[in-house]
C-alpha cells in the first residue's frame, strides 16, 4: 500500500525557517519525480517545487524561488523542503505528491 506522510509543519514567525519531510512507503521512491504542493484557505492547491527521481533536477514556483530548497534521500524514501525567509503568504497546508499519490498534508503557519 502506497503511503506518503508529511511532517515538520508548525507555527513560525515571518523571516523564520522550517524543514518539511515527506516519507514514502509501499513504492519505489526513486522511480518518479516527487512534488510539493500547498493549499491556503479558500484557494486552490498550487505547485511549490519538484525534484526528479534521481534528485538531479529541481524546479520551483516563482513565489518560492530563492527561498525554498527541495531535496531527497532515496535511501530513506524521503523528500525534504527547506523553507527560509518565510512570509505570511506561505501559510498553507503543504502536501507531497508522488506519481499522483498524495499525503495527508502538514500545516505551516507564518505569523507574528
Order of alpha helices (4+ residues) and beta strands (2+ residues): beta-beta-beta-beta-beta-beta-beta-beta-beta-beta-beta
